[in-house]
Amino acid sequence: VILYLTFGRFGIVSIMRMKRKEKQLKARASELEAKKIILEEEIKKILSDKKEIERLARKKLSMVKRGEKIIIIKEVK
C-alpha cells in the first residue's frame, strides 16, 4: 500500500511530476501570450501605416511602383 501511494499512478511521485509539468506549461503559456500581444501590436502598426505596408511589400515581395526599374547587382567572386 505504501509503495502504491508513493509510486502508483496517482502516487506522490506521479503527482509531483504532474505539478512540475503543469508549472512548465503555465510558463510556456505566459511566454506565448506575451508573444501574441507583441505580434498583435505589430499587425495593428502595419495595417494602420501605409508607408509600413509599402516598405514590407518592397522588402518581402520585391514589389515596385509603376515606372520604377529594378537594378540587380551581381557580386563577382
HELIX and SHEET records of a PDB file:
HELIX    1   1 ILE A    2  PHE A    7  1                                   6    
HELIX    2   2 ILE A   12  SER A   48  1                                  37    
HELIX    3   3 LYS A   50  LEU A   61  1                                  12    
END                                                                             
